[in-house]
Amino acid sequence: MNISTRQSGGATILELVGDITLYNTPDVRKAMVGLLKEKHVAYLAVNMTGVRYIDSSGVASLVEGLKISRDMQCRFVLYGLTKTAREVLELTRLLRVFEVHDTEEQALKGPGVNGEAPGRASNGMN
């Protein structure tokens, strides 16, 4: 698992590459919590284009990141979900809980692309 961050305008991009499993979930969680609670980022976009597989512990970490972001009143989005990651979020009925976009460009445009509510934006399932 490779984890890195970069800035794009007012957003902090958390780049995840590799499988998110029980073994590396603590690293993913630490990165998200650090950005949200310690650095107080206003907008965290999680790039999932390099995530081939995510297990239940990885899903739990994403949910925790979303909860923290809501508590801290900052924006939290996922983008670039691979087919497998999208299927996992669909099966857990979480795809509509997250704000999901297909591309970084769409994710950075703003919440509710084309007037849709967060969580339903550009997830390809509407």
LODOMAR-850123 format. One line per 4 residues: their letters; for each residue y, z, x of N, C-alpha, C. Coordinates in steps of 0.02 Angstrom, whole numbers, plus 50000, padded with zeros to 5 digits. Example, Ala and Ser with C-alpha at 12.3 -4.5 7.8 and 13.67 -1.06 7.14 Angstrom:
// LODOMAR-850123
as) 49716/50390/50660/49775/50390/50615/49835/50390/50660 ~ 49888/50354/50642/49947/50357/50684/50002/50394/50645
This chain:
// LODOMAR-850123
mnis) 49941/50000/50043/50000/50000/50000/50061/50000/50045 ~ 50105/49951/50033/50170/49949/50066/50223/49965/50015 ~ 50267/50011/50033/50321/50033/49990/50386/50025/50028 ~ 50434/49991/49998/50500/49984/50030/50553/49982/49976
trqs) 50615/49992/49997/50670/49989/49950/50725/49944/49978 ~ 50764/49918/49933/50822/49877/49952/50872/49881/49895 ~ 50933/49863/49910/50986/49862/49860/50999/49790/49837 ~ 51013/49782/49773/51034/49719/49746/51088/49734/49694
ggat) 51149/49724/49714/51205/49743/49671/51203/49818/49660 ~ 51206/49839/49598/51204/49910/49581/51134/49938/49573 ~ 51084/49896/49583/51014/49918/49573/50980/49933/49639 ~ 50935/49981/49636/50890/49995/49692/50823/49965/49673
ilel) 50797/49922/49716/50733/49889/49704/50680/49927/49743 ~ 50628/49950/49708/50571/49981/49740/50516/49929/49743 ~ 50501/49906/49803/50451/49853/49814/50383/49885/49825 ~ 50334/49868/49783/50266/49894/49790/50220/49835/49804
vgdi) 50181/49840/49857/50134/49787/49874/50066/49818/49889 ~ 50016/49798/49851/49949/49825/49859/49925/49855/49794 ~ 49867/49885/49796/49838/49917/49737/49866/49987/49730 ~ 49883/50007/49669/49906/50075/49656/49846/50114/49628
tlyn) 49819/50156/49671/49759/50194/49654/49769/50268/49668 ~ 49719/50307/49651/49720/50379/49662/49738/50396/49734 ~ 49717/50354/49781/49727/50369/49852/49800/50360/49875 ~ 49836/50314/49845/49905/50303/49868/49958/50320/49815
tpdv) 49936/50342/49757/49983/50361/49705/50033/50414/49728 ~ 50011/50464/49768/50060/50513/49791/50119/50481/49829 ~ 50106/50429/49867/50160/50394/49904/50207/50358/49856 ~ 50179/50326/49805/50220/50292/49755/50263/50343/49718
rkam) 50231/50397/49697/50266/50450/49661/50323/50479/49704 ~ 50308/50493/49767/50358/50521/49812/50419/50475/49819 ~ 50406/50410/49824/50460/50361/49830/50503/50360/49767 ~ 50471/50358/49709/50509/50356/49646/50548/50420/49635
vgll) 50515/50477/49643/50548/50541/49631/50606/50550/49681 ~ 50596/50530/49743/50649/50535/49792/50710/50494/49774 ~ 50699/50434/49751/50755/50391/49731/50791/50418/49670 ~ 50752/50443/49622/50782/50466/49559/50813/50535/49565
kekh) 50777/50582/49594/50801/50652/49595/50844/50669/49656 ~ 50828/50639/49713/50864/50657/49773/50923/50610/49787 ~ 50912/50546/49779/50965/50497/49792/51006/50482/49730 ~ 50982/50503/49672/51018/50494/49609/51038/50421/49596
vayl) 50991/50375/49606/51006/50305/49593/51020/50296/49518 ~ 51066/50252/49503/51085/50240/49433/51039/50190/49399 ~ 51006/50149/49439/50963/50096/49412/50907/50083/49461 ~ 50845/50096/49439/50786/50084/49481/50744/50029/49449
avnm) 50735/49975/49487/50693/49919/49465/50631/49919/49510 ~ 50573/49923/49480/50510/49924/49517/50480/49854/49518 ~ 50476/49826/49578/50448/49758/49587/50373/49764/49592 ~ 50338/49737/49541/50265/49742/49537/50231/49675/49554
tgvr) 50268/49627/49581/50238/49561/49594/50181/49565/49644 ~ 50182/49615/49688/50129/49621/49739/50075/49671/49721 ~ 50075/49695/49659/50025/49744/49637/49969/49707/49601 ~ 49911/49704/49632/49854/49670/49602/49817/49714/49553
yids) 49815/49779/49566/49776/49825/49525/49812/49892/49520 ~ 49809/49923/49461/49837/49989/49451/49788/50030/49410 ~ 49772/50090/49434/49726/50132/49396/49765/50184/49356 ~ 49729/50229/49322/49762/50277/49277/49810/50323/49314
sgva) 49796/50340/49376/49842/50383/49413/49907/50345/49429 ~ 49902/50280/49441/49961/50239/49452/50002/50233/49389 ~ 49969/50225/49333/50005/50221/49269/50041/50288/49256 ~ 50007/50343/49271/50037/50409/49262/50100/50416/49305
slve) 50099/50390/49365/50158/50394/49408/50216/50353/49380 ~ 50201/50294/49353/50254/50254/49322/50283/50289/49261 ~ 50241/50321/49222/50264/50358/49163/50308/50417/49186 ~ 50288/50450/49240/50328/50505/49266/50396/50480/49289
glki) 50397/50423/49324/50460/50394/49345/50505/50378/49286 ~ 50476/50351/49233/50514/50335/49172/50542/50399/49142 ~ 50501/50451/49138/50524/50514/49109/50581/50544/49150 ~ 50574/50545/49215/50627/50571/49258/50691/50531/49249
srdm) 50684/50464/49246/50744/50422/49238/50779/50437/49172 ~ 50740/50448/49120/50771/50464/49055/50806/50532/49058 ~ 50773/50581/49091/50803/50647/49098/50869/50643/49137 ~ 50871/50598/49186/50930/50592/49229/50978/50538/49204
qcrf) 50961/50508/49147/51003/50457/49115/51017/50398/49160 ~ 50965/50374/49193/50973/50313/49233/50924/50261/49206 ~ 50934/50200/49226/50894/50144/49202/50833/50135/49246 ~ 50776/50123/49214/50712/50115/49249/50677/50054/49219
vlyg) 50664/50003/49260/50630/49943/49234/50573/49923/49281 ~ 50526/49888/49253/50472/49857/49291/50481/49782/49286 ~ 50465/49747/49339/50466/49674/49334/50412/49643/49378 ~ 50395/49582/49359/50345/49544/49398/50275/49570/49390
ltkt) 50257/49595/49332/50190/49621/49322/50138/49566/49330 ~ 50088/49579/49369/50032/49533/49375/49991/49537/49311 ~ 49947/49490/49301/49906/49489/49241/49867/49554/49233 ~ 49838/49578/49287/49797/49639/49285/49840/49700/49268
arev) 49898/49706/49300/49942/49763/49286/49967/49761/49214 ~ 49984/49702/49191/50006/49694/49121/49951/49715/49073 ~ 49889/49694/49087/49833/49711/49043/49823/49787/49040 ~ 49829/49821/49097/49821/49893/49098/49874/49926/49054
lelt) 49937/49904/49060/49990/49932/49019/49981/49915/48945 ~ 49953/49857/48931/49939/49839/48861/49885/49883/48833 ~ 49830/49893/48871/49774/49934/48847/49795/50006/48835 ~ 49841/50031/48874/49865/50100/48867/49923/50105/48817
rllr) 49941/50048/48788/49995/50044/48739/50063/50066/48769 ~ 50070/50056/48834/50132/50075/48868/50178/50015/48882 ~ 50154/49955/48871/50194/49897/48887/50260/49898/48849 ~ 50259/49923/48788/50320/49926/48747/50362/49989/48760
vfev) 50335/50035/48798/50372/50096/48815/50420/50082/48873 ~ 50398/50041/48920/50438/50023/48978/50483/49964/48961 ~ 50539/49960/48997/50579/49899/48996/50546/49853/49047 ~ 50521/49796/49025/50483/49751/49069/50515/49682/49069
hdte) 50520/49654/49129/50548/49587/49137/50500/49547/49181 ~ 50505/49481/49174/50462/49437/49213/50487/49429/49285 ~ 50553/49425/49294/50581/49411/49360/50634/49462/49378 ~ 50651/49465/49442/50704/49509/49465/50771/49488/49434
eqal) 50783/49424/49431/50845/49399/49401/50854/49425/49330 ~ 50801/49422/49290/50804/49447/49221/50815/49522/49220 ~ 50780/49557/49264/50785/49630/49266/50856/49653/49284 ~ 50890/49615/49327/50956/49634/49349/51012/49614/49301
kgpg) 50996/49572/49252/51047/49549/49204/51071/49606/49160 ~ 51027/49650/49140/51048/49705/49097/50995/49721/49046 ~ 51001/49779/49015/50951/49799/48966/50953/49754/48905 ~ 50895/49746/48875/50892/49708/48814/50911/49636/48823
vnge) 50878/49601/48867/50892/49530/48878/50886/49494/48811 ~ 50934/49451/48798/50936/49413/48735/50940/49458/48674 ~ 50970/49517/48682/50979/49561/48625/50918/49601/48606 ~ 50864/49595/48644/50804/49633/48628/50811/49704/48651
apgr) 50775/49749/48620/50777/49819/48639/50741/49830/48705 ~ 50762/49880/48744/50726/49896/48806/50653/49908/48789 ~ 50610/49888/48835/50539/49895/48823/50508/49833/48792 ~ 50550/49791/48763/50524/49731/48732/50552/49669/48767
asng) 50595/49679/48815/50630/49624/48848/50582/49583/48891 ~ 50577/49520/48876/50543/49472/48918/50474/49493/48942 ~ 50436/49526/48899/50370/49546/48922/50317/49494/48906 ~ 50339/49438/48879/50294/49383/48866/50247/49395/48808
mn) 50254/49451/48774/50208/49468/48720/50242/49470/48652 ~ 50305/49452/48648/50342/49456/48585/50330/49395/48542
